[in-house]
Each structure stands twice: as C-alpha cells, then as structure tokens.
C-alpha cells in the first residue's frame, strides 16, 4: 500500500459542467479516503475557493482560501481572511470539467505555484478543451476525423454557415468549441434548425464546431501514462436516444447502455487502443485522458471524435470502468494517477530556469 499523502481535490468551477464536477469529486474522494488524506476545495460559480472540512466534497460551504502563484510558497492554501496557511497538500487533483478547469487555466496557476498536480499541462489541456485546436493537431498527426467546420460568432461566418447543410449534408452536429459533457450539443436534421443550434452553442462559447453526422457506433478508450501512455480495453456507449446527450449521460432516468469491454474483434480493439494513444500524444497529454471515437456501422472505419483530458469520474463514468475491465481497479487507478503527477513534477523540476551558456 502506498504511503498516505495529502491530496487537495479541486472541484466545481466556473463552468456549465459544475454539477458534473461535484459528482466526479465525490467518487474520487471516496476512492482515495481509505489510503490518503483528502481535502476538498470547492471552486464556486464565481471562481471563489473554499477549503472544506472533512474528506467529503459538498456542493457549498467551506473556508475561503487562495493559492499564490509562486513556488516559494510551496503550494500552500492560505486563508483569505488573514493569509495564514490553511493547508499544504502534497498533490493537487483537479476534477474540474469544462472552461476554467479543464482548459489550461487552473493548470497554469498550478504551474506558477510549482506544485505536483494530476493530469495534463497547460498546452495539452487547452488543446483538448478547444475543439478547433484539438482537431488541427489531430489533422497534423494524420488521425482520422469526420469532416467539420468552425463557425465564429460574427455575422459573416453565421451567413456562411447557412451553406453547411449543402456542403456537409444532413444530419449535422453542432457544439460549443470549448465545452464538454454534451452541454449545448444539437443534432440538426433540418436546414431550418441550424440557426437555433448555433445560437445555443454560441451562448456557451465564441465559436462553434459543426460536424458531419455519420451513422456510427460510439466507442471510447481510456489512456494513462506520461512518456509511455497505455490504453485500456475499449467500451461502447449505446444511447437511449438519438445521441449521447447530457441527460443520456447523467439523468437518473437514463437507459443508456454501457458495454465494457466493447463487442469488437481483436483487430478492431487493437486499432481503437492504438488510435487512443496517438490522440493522447498528438496533444502532448500526460497523466490520463479519455478518447472518444466513432466507428461507421457499414464500413467499420474509425474516426477520433475528441479527447477529454479530465474525463468524468462519476459512478457511471466510462474512464474508470474501462480501466477496471482491463485489470486496474478504481483505487489502484487513482494511486497510479497520483504517482504520474509526482513523476511529471519531478521531471519538470529538473528543467533549467536560468540560461547558462
């Protein structure tokens, strides 16, 4: 059993995925508590930090704290009231989904503070969150994708978007470029519905992604590691509606079926795992991620849809379930992520910060 360490669990956040993060944090805390000292840190919708008593994350409450972005403070959380030290954790574990958490912003603060933290760094987090950047990196790495367009929130691009049904065909999927958990995602089956779908997506971000719809199975694979990432056995999602939307993912009434491992041939399984690792490396991810793919029903052709650098950790989330099916149970997975965080921190600490000719 690894030696107990103090883990600051960052959750909540200024994002449309705030509530999902609260649920993920509860699962992570429950998995860590038997072996480590967990201190939940709620980030509310206004971006305020609250250090909560006890190991169980709560949707509200706690003592206001802040983290100074300087290594000399050794990662201490300080009380807002008097700047006194409230906690000096060994590792920070962000369980934040969406903007201001999964997009490189919190990772930038943790880098400035010089502390070990779980997951990808600034660049990979930003690229994984911004679907335009992510897809460009995938294209540069020759990773197969469905055809897509980017639409920004300006009149000229909104006007040009009206030609997309003719260019890409129907149906189309419209989503905010910087969001996850299927928040504000629409399936457009009629030309006249495109404007409303763009209005919805652009209400959450300044640009939207419009993707060509394909008749496909939804396949996912988990990846973990730093310099030598490994992929889990894949899983398949069979939504209880037309596509895997927010309610299908998180509603208690959802009848979505999760098949783990996915019913694939050995060759297909190998292809999915290899593509998962390629996508992970394409954005220079580290720690962990979940890669989502589409497999065309008729041809079996695979397309990488996206990478999630902080995947869900709820009781129904695919990321831990796929690793469990691969032989890595939840507790061991969490310990592995903490080890990877400290390994990456040690690697970064060896880098020079002063030029010495």
C-alpha positions in Angstrom: 0.0 0.0 0.0 1.4 3.5 -0.9 2.3 5.9 1.9 -0.6 8.2 2.7 -0.3 11.7 1.2 -2.4 14.9 1.5 -4.5 15.5 -1.7 -6.2 18.8 -2.4 -9.2 17.9 -4.5 -10.3 20.8 -6.7 -13.9 20.6 -7.9 -16.9 22.6 -9.0 -15.6 25.5 -11.2 -16.9 28.4 -13.3 -18.4 26.1 -16.0 -21.6 24.7 -17.3 -20.2 21.3 -16.1 -20.0 22.5 -12.4 -22.6 19.9 -11.2 -20.9 17.1 -13.1 -17.6 18.0 -11.4 -19.3 17.8 -7.9 -20.4 14.3 -8.7 -17.0 13.3 -10.0 -15.2 14.7 -6.9 -17.4 12.6 -4.6 -16.4 9.5 -6.4 -12.7 10.4 -6.4 -12.8 11.3 -2.7 -14.5 8.0 -1.8 -11.8 6.1 -3.7 -8.9 8.0 -2.1 -10.1 8.2 1.5 -9.1 4.7 2.6 -5.4 5.4 1.8 -4.9 9.1 1.7 -5.9 12.4 3.4 -8.4 14.2 1.2 -9.2 17.9 1.5 -11.9 19.0 -0.9 -11.6 22.5 -2.3 -14.8 23.8 -3.9 -14.5 26.5 -6.6 -17.9 28.1 -6.9 -19.6 29.6 -9.9 -18.0 33.0 -9.2 -14.5 31.4 -9.0 -14.1 31.7 -5.2 -12.1 28.9 -3.5 -13.4 27.2 -0.3 -11.5 24.6 1.7 -14.0 22.2 3.2 -13.7 20.3 6.4 -13.5 16.5 6.3 -12.9 14.4 3.2 -16.3 14.5 1.6 -16.9 17.1 -1.1 -20.0 19.2 -0.7 -21.9 21.5 -3.1 -21.4 24.5 -0.9 -19.6 25.8 2.2 -16.1 25.9 3.4 -13.4 28.4 4.4 -12.4 31.0 1.8 -8.8 30.3 0.6 -6.4 31.2 -2.2 -3.3 29.7 -3.8 -0.4 32.1 -4.5 1.2 31.6 -7.9 4.8 31.4 -6.6 6.9 28.3 -5.9 8.5 29.8 -2.8 5.1 29.5 -1.0 5.3 25.7 -1.6 1.7 25.3 -2.7 0.1 26.4 0.5 -3.6 27.2 0.5 -4.0 30.4 2.5 -7.0 31.9 4.3 -8.5 34.9 2.6 -9.2 36.5 6.0 -5.6 36.8 7.2 -3.4 35.0 4.6 -2.4 32.4 7.3 -1.6 28.9 6.0 -4.6 26.6 6.0 -3.2 23.6 4.1 0.0 22.5 2.4 -1.1 19.5 0.2 1.3 17.1 -1.4 -0.6 16.9 -4.6 -3.4 18.8 -6.2 -6.0 16.7 -8.0 -8.2 18.9 -10.3 -11.6 17.2 -11.0 -12.8 20.2 -13.0 -14.7 19.8 -16.3 -15.0 22.4 -18.9 -13.7 26.0 -19.1 -11.7 27.4 -16.2 -10.6 24.0 -15.1 -10.0 21.6 -18.0 -8.7 24.2 -20.4 -5.3 25.0 -19.1 -6.3 27.9 -16.8 -6.1 26.1 -13.5 -3.1 24.2 -14.8 -1.3 27.5 -15.4 -1.9 28.5 -11.8 -0.6 25.2 -10.5 2.5 25.5 -12.7 3.1 29.0 -11.4 2.8 27.7 -7.9 5.3 24.9 -8.7 3.2 22.1 -7.2 2.5 18.5 -8.3 -0.9 18.0 -9.9 -2.8 15.3 -11.6 -3.3 15.4 -15.4 -2.1 17.2 -18.4 -0.3 20.5 -18.5 -1.3 23.9 -19.9 -0.9 23.3 -23.6 -2.4 19.8 -23.7 -5.3 20.9 -21.5 -6.0 24.0 -23.7 -5.8 22.0 -26.9 -8.0 19.2 -25.5 -10.7 21.7 -24.4 -10.7 23.8 -27.6 -12.0 21.5 -30.3 -10.7 23.7 -33.1 -7.1 23.4 -31.8 -7.6 19.7 -31.0 -8.8 18.9 -34.5 -6.0 20.8 -36.1 -3.5 18.8 -34.0 -5.2 15.5 -34.9 -5.1 16.5 -38.6 -1.4 17.3 -38.3 -0.9 13.8 -36.8 -2.9 12.2 -39.6 -5.6 11.0 -37.2 -8.9 10.2 -39.0 -11.8 12.5 -38.2 -15.2 13.3 -39.6 -15.5 16.4 -41.8 -16.2 19.6 -39.8 -16.3 23.4 -39.9 -15.6 26.1 -37.3 -18.2 28.9 -37.0 -17.4 32.1 -35.0 -19.9 34.4 -33.5 -19.8 37.1 -36.2 -22.2 37.9 -39.0 -20.1 36.9 -41.9 -19.5 33.4 -40.5 -23.1 33.0 -39.5 -24.1 33.8 -43.0 -21.6 31.4 -44.5 -22.8 28.7 -42.1 -26.1 28.5 -43.9 -24.3 26.7 -46.7 -23.1 23.9 -44.4 -26.1 21.6 -44.9 -25.3 21.6 -48.6 -21.6 21.2 -48.1 -21.6 18.5 -45.4 -25.0 17.0 -45.7 -27.5 16.3 -43.0 -27.6 15.5 -40.2 -25.1 17.8 -38.6 -23.8 18.0 -35.0 -23.4 21.5 -33.6 -21.5 22.0 -30.3 -19.6 24.8 -28.5 -15.9 24.6 -29.3 -15.0 24.8 -25.5 -17.4 22.6 -23.5 -17.9 19.0 -22.6 -20.5 16.6 -21.2 -22.6 17.3 -24.3 -23.6 20.7 -23.0 -25.4 22.7 -25.7 -24.9 20.0 -28.4 -27.6 19.7 -31.0 -28.3 17.2 -33.8 -29.6 19.2 -36.8 -31.7 17.2 -39.2 -33.4 20.1 -41.0 -31.7 23.1 -42.6 -34.1 25.5 -40.8 -32.9 24.2 -37.4 -29.3 25.2 -37.9 -29.6 28.8 -36.7 -31.2 27.8 -33.4 -28.4 25.1 -32.8 -25.7 27.7 -33.5 -27.5 30.2 -31.1 -27.4 27.6 -28.4 -23.8 26.6 -28.9 -22.6 30.2 -29.3 -24.3 31.0 -26.0 -21.6 29.0 -24.3 -18.5 29.9 -26.4 -17.4 32.4 -29.0 -17.1 29.7 -31.6 -18.9 26.5 -32.5 -17.9 23.3 -34.2 -20.2 21.9 -36.9 -19.6 18.2 -37.7 -20.8 16.0 -40.5 -23.1 13.3 -39.0 -22.2 9.7 -39.6 -24.1 6.5 -38.8 -21.7 5.2 -36.3 -21.2 3.3 -33.1 -19.8 5.3 -30.2 -16.6 3.8 -28.9 -14.4 5.1 -26.1 -11.0 4.2 -24.7 -9.1 5.3 -21.6 -5.4 6.3 -21.7 -3.0 6.8 -18.8 0.7 7.5 -18.6 3.3 10.2 -19.2 6.1 9.4 -21.7 4.8 5.9 -22.3 1.0 6.1 -22.3 -1.1 2.9 -22.4 -4.7 2.4 -23.5 -7.4 0.4 -21.7 -9.8 -2.0 -23.3 -12.4 0.0 -25.2 -16.0 0.4 -24.2 -19.1 1.2 -26.3 -22.0 3.5 -25.5 -25.5 2.6 -26.8 -27.5 5.8 -26.1 -31.2 5.6 -25.1 -31.9 8.4 -27.6 -30.6 9.7 -30.9 -27.2 10.7 -29.5 -25.4 10.7 -26.2 -26.6 14.0 -24.8 -26.3 15.5 -21.3 -29.5 13.8 -20.0 -28.5 10.5 -21.5 -25.2 10.7 -19.6 -26.3 12.0 -16.2 -30.1 11.6 -15.7 -31.2 9.0 -13.2 -33.9 8.1 -15.8 -31.3 7.4 -18.5 -31.4 3.9 -20.0 -28.2 4.3 -21.9 -26.3 1.0 -22.1 -22.5 0.9 -21.4 -20.8 -2.2 -22.9 -17.4 -2.8 -21.3 -15.4 -4.2 -23.0 -16.9 -3.2 -26.3 -18.0 -6.0 -28.6 -15.2 -5.7 -31.1 -12.9 -8.1 -32.9 -9.3 -8.3 -31.6 -8.2 -6.4 -34.7 -10.7 -3.6 -34.1 -9.8 -3.5 -30.4 -6.1 -3.0 -31.3 -7.0 -0.3 -33.7 -9.0 1.6 -31.1 -6.3 1.3 -28.5 -3.6 2.5 -30.9 -5.7 5.5 -32.0 -6.3 6.4 -28.4 -2.6 6.5 -27.7 -2.0 8.5 -31.0 -4.6 11.1 -30.0 -3.1 11.3 -26.5 0.3 12.0 -27.9 -1.0 14.4 -30.6 -2.0 16.9 -28.0 1.0 16.1 -25.7 -1.3 14.9 -22.9 0.0 13.3 -19.7 -1.5 11.6 -16.7 -4.8 10.5 -18.1 -7.5 11.1 -20.7 -10.4 9.5 -22.4 -10.6 9.4 -26.2 -13.9 9.2 -27.9 -14.2 7.6 -31.3 -16.9 6.9 -34.0 -17.0 3.6 -35.8 -19.0 3.6 -39.0 -21.6 0.9 -39.0 -21.3 -0.2 -42.6 -17.5 0.1 -43.2 -16.1 -0.2 -39.7 -14.0 2.9 -40.4 -12.8 4.7 -37.2 -12.8 8.4 -36.6 -11.4 10.1 -33.5 -14.1 12.5 -32.2 -12.3 14.1 -29.3 -10.0 13.8 -26.3 -11.1 14.6 -22.7 -8.1 15.5 -20.5 -10.2 15.4 -17.3 -12.8 12.7 -18.1 -15.8 12.1 -15.8 -15.2 10.2 -12.6 -18.8 9.7 -11.6 -20.2 6.3 -10.6 -21.3 5.7 -14.2 -18.3 7.2 -16.0 -16.5 5.2 -18.6 -12.9 6.2 -17.8 -12.6 4.2 -14.5 -14.9 1.4 -15.7 -12.7 0.7 -18.8 -9.6 0.5 -16.7 -11.3 -1.8 -14.2 -12.2 -4.1 -17.1 -8.6 -4.0 -18.2 -7.5 -5.2 -14.7 -6.8 -1.9 -12.9 -9.4 -1.4 -10.2 -10.5 2.1 -9.1 -8.3 2.5 -6.1 -5.2 1.4 -7.9 -6.1 3.7 -10.8 -6.3 6.7 -8.5 -2.9 5.8 -6.9 -1.4 5.5 -10.4 -2.6 9.0 -11.3 -1.0 10.4 -8.1 2.2 8.6 -9.0 2.2 10.0 -12.5 1.6 13.5 -11.1 4.6 13.3 -8.9 6.7 11.7 -11.6 5.8 14.6 -14.0 6.5 17.2 -11.3 10.0 15.7 -10.7 10.7 15.8 -14.4 9.7 19.5 -14.6 11.7 20.4 -11.5 14.9 19.2 -13.2 14.4 21.7 -16.1 16.6 24.8 -16.1 15.0 28.1 -15.4 18.1 30.2 -16.0 20.3 30.3 -19.1 23.8 29.0 -18.5 25.9 29.2 -21.7 
